[in-house]
Amino acid sequence: MANTSSRTLRLLSLLQAHRHWRGSELAERLGVSERTLRRDVDRLRELGYDVDATPGVDGGYQLRAGSALPPLVVDDEEAVALAVGMQAATDGAVPGLEEVSVRALGKVVQVLPPRLRRRVETLRAMTVPATWGPSSGGPSVDTEALVVVAQACRDGERLRFDYTAREAEETARHVEPHRVVKLGRRWYLAAWDVERADWRSFRLDRLRNPRGTGARFAPRTPPGGDAAEYVKSSIVGLREPQRVVAEVEAPADRVRVRIGRWALVTPVDDERCRVEMTADQFEWPAMALGSLGAEFRVVEPDELRVYLRDWSERFGRATA
């Protein structure tokens, strides 16, 4: 029975991930016969999901538009990450989604076990948003490390961790953590460095193995009295992210497969799409657009056109 239930959820997930599936392809994905697949589809219908079946050589199955979402089964880190993502949306990180995100966040937090709810509330309380334009993607931050750092901020507990500096130098740090700051696409920790006797900001994607020491400390006030402003002023050479917009001569579904994780892809028609992303530098948009293997036109900014022209001339010289 457990195997059947698991397969049913897997079938529902596949139907939501793809508009239309041929019966033979769907059965192969699930590792069952087409007869068993038909029984599983009937089981979904009994649960209230509208699954359309089309007969014939090109026939198959698809989930009718407007069908309800499936039950969510997530582990501890996924639950915390889900709540953190919705919290970011309530703070305006995703324009237009603030109100609906508040409702969704309330529902998720309400059903979390007490131990996970405490972790989420700690992370929310100890995180300071700092606005520098919209963000799109960013370096990967370990959720567990993020929670450990936020808890140390809340509890006023000294923290030790391994850190990779900008010059790739590996160091061991001992700090009094103050606040977690989300700035653009990155997460930072504002903290008093015990051994250097000064304030420092640390990128959380460069931080590894954070662990509490059990030692408590009296709270300090960061320079300027605000953690977010301190982090922004301490980052040398980080410029305000720029919005990049391009039209690509390729279907939106194909483009999403390549760069949809880091960019907003909107169909223009069946053969063209609009790509929007935000970047601190133009290297990433240039590589992302070039990797699509399709013609594209830069809508904005003009600086990206100049940047791509320089790249084109450099590549031309390389192949001369």
N, C-alpha and C positions, 0 to 999 in steps of 0.2 A: 504493500500500500504506500509505504514511504517513497519507493522508487516511482510509483505512478504519480503521486502528488508532485514530486520534484520534476518529473518530466512534463507535467501539465504546466507548471510555472515556467519551465524552459520554453515550451511551445508558445505560451502567451508572450514571453519576452521577445521571441523571434518574430512573432506576428506584429509586434509594435515597432520592431527595428526596421522592418522592410514592408513596403506598401503591398506587394503581391509575391506569393511564393508558389512555385509549382509543387504539386503534391509529392512527386518523387524526390525533389530537392529537399523539401521539408522533412520527409521521412528519413532521408539519409543523414541530415543534420542531427536528428534525434536518435538515430540508430535503431529504428523500428520499421516494421512493415507498413505499407500504405493502409492496410486494413486496421492495424493498431492506431495509426495516425487518425483515421476517421473516428475511431472510438474516443480518442483524446479530444478531438474537435467537438464531438457531441458533449463531452464532459464540460468543456468550456461554455458551451451554450446553456447547459443546465445551471451553470454558475452565474448566468446573466450576461455573458459576453457575446456580442453580435459578430459572428464569424460567417462571412459570405463564402460560398463554394461555387466555383465555375467549372462546369464539365468540359470535356474535350481535350484535344492534344495540348493546347496551350492553357488549359484550365488549372485551377489551383485554389488557394485560400488567401483571404485577406481579412483583416480586422476592420469592421465598418467604422467610418469616421464618427467620433463622438462617444466611442466605447469608454467605459470607466477604466481608471488606472488599476493595475494589479496590486495585490498586497505587496508591501515592501519588506524584504528580509535583508537586514544590514548588520554588519558586525560593529563592535564598539567604536573603532576609529572612523568607520563610515558614518555612523550616527553623529559623532562629534563634528566631522567635516561637513555634513549636511546642515547642521545647525549653524556652524560658522559661516557657511556660504550664504544662507538666508539672512543671517545677521548683517553681512556685508551689504546685501541688497537693501535692507531696511535703512542703512546709513546713507543711501543714495548712490552706492557704487554702481547700481544698475538703474539708470534713469527710467521713471515710469513704473517701477515695480515695488516702490516703497510700501504702499498700503497692502497689496496682496502678500508681500513677503512677511509683513508683521502678522497677518492672519495665519500664514503657513507656519511661521516660526512658533507661534503660540501653540499650535496643534502638535508640532513635533516635540517641543520641550515638555508638554503636558504628559505625553506617553513614554518619555524616557525613564528608565530606572533611576532611582535617586542618585546612585553613584555617578551615572553619566550626566545627569542633570547638574550636579555640583561642578563637574568638569566644564560643562558648557557655560554655566553662569560665571565661573572663575575666568574663563577666557574672555567672555564678553566684558566683564568688569575691569579687567586689566589691559584691555586693548584700546588704544587711542587712534582714531582715524585721522589721517592728514591728507588733505585734498591737493592733488597736483594733476588734475585732468583725469579722464577716464583711463582704465587699464584694460589690457587684453592679454591674458596669459602671463607667465612669469616663472622665475626659478622655483623648483619644487621644494616645499618645506614639509618636513616630517610632522604629521599631526601630533604624534605622541610627544615629540620634542617641544612643539608649540605649547601644549598643555602643561608640560613640566615647567617651562619657563614662566608661564602665566601664573601657575600656582605658587612659584617662588616669589613672584612679585606681590601676590596677595598676602602671603604669609610672612613677608619680610625675612626670608631665609636666604643666606648666602648661597651662591651657585658656582659650581665648577663645570667647565666644558672644554672641549677641544675646538680650536677655531683656525680656519684657513684665511689668512689675511689677503689683501688684494694682490700682493706680490707672490702669492702662493706659499708664503711662509706658514708653517704649522706651529701653532702656539697653544699652550695650556693657560686658560684664563680662570681667575678667581674674582667674582664680582658680587656687588650688592644690586640685584635687579630692581629697576624702578617701574618701567612700563613697556609693554609691547606696542609698537607703532606700525600701522599698515600705511605705507606710503607708495602710491601708484601700484606697481606690480609686485612690490617686495614687502617683506616683513622685517622689522628691525627690533632690537632690544636696546633701550636706553638704560645704562647701568653705570654705577660707580666702580671703576676698576681698582680693586684693593691693592694690588702690587704696584700699580703705576700712580696711585693716589690722585686719580683724575677721572672725569666723566668720559665715557666712550659709547659709541653706537656700534652694534654688531648686526650684520645681516644674518637672519635665522637660517637661510639656506646654506650658509657656510659654517654653521654651528653644529657640532656633533656631540652625542653622548652627554647631554646636560644632566646633572645630578645635584640634588640638594645636599648641603653639608651638615644641616642641623643647627648651624650657628645663626642666631638672630642678629638684627642690626636696627639702629634707629633710622627712620626715613630721612633722606636728604632731598633737597630741592634742586632740580637740574638748572643749568644756566638759563636765565630768562624766565624761569618759573614754569615752563611748559615743555613736556617731553617731546611732543610732535615738532614744535619749532626748533628744539635743540637738535633732533635727528636731521631735520632739513638743512640746518645751518652747518652740521658737521660733515655732510657728504660733499666732498670736493669733486667738482667736475661733472656732477649729475645734473643734466639739464631737464627742463620740463618736457614730458613726452609729447610727441606730435601725432596728430591724426592723419592716417594715410587712407586714401580711398582710390580704388582702381576698378575698372570694368574688365572682366576676363571673358575671352571667347571660348567658354567651356561650360557645360551644365553645372548647376549649383551642387548637385549631389556628388559629382566627381571632385569638385574643388573642396567640398567639406571633408571628404575622405583624407585629403592631403594636409589641409591646414585649418580645418574647422575647429580644432581645439583651441587655436590661438587667434582666430579671426571671426568676424561676423560675415556670413555669406548669405546673400539675398538673391533669389532668382530675378533676372530681368525678363527673360523668356526661356524657352526650352533649351536654347543653345548658348545663352550668355548669363552672367551673374555679376553682382556687385560685391566687392570685398572691402571690408572696413577693418582697420586694426590701429592700435596705438603702440608707438615704439619710442624708446629713448634715443636710438640711433637708427640710421637707415639700412645698416647691414642686414638686419633680420627681414624687413619687408622686401628688400631686393632679392635675397635668397629664396624667400617663400614664394614670391611671384614667379621667379625664374624656375623654380622646381615644378611648376604646374605643367610645363611642356605645352603651353597654349599662348596665343597672342593676347596681349593685354594693353590697356591704355590707362595712364595715370590721370586721375581726376584732380587730386590734390595730395600734397602741396607741390608748389613749383620747385622747391628745393630737392624733392625726390627726383624730378625729371633731370635736373642738373647732375645729381649723383649718379643716376643710371647712365647718363650720357658719358660721364667720366669712366664708368665701368666698361661701357661698350668700346670706347676708344682704347682702353688698356687691354681688353681681350683681343681687339683687332690687331694691336701691335704684337701680342703674344702669338698669334696665328699667322703673322705675315711671313 
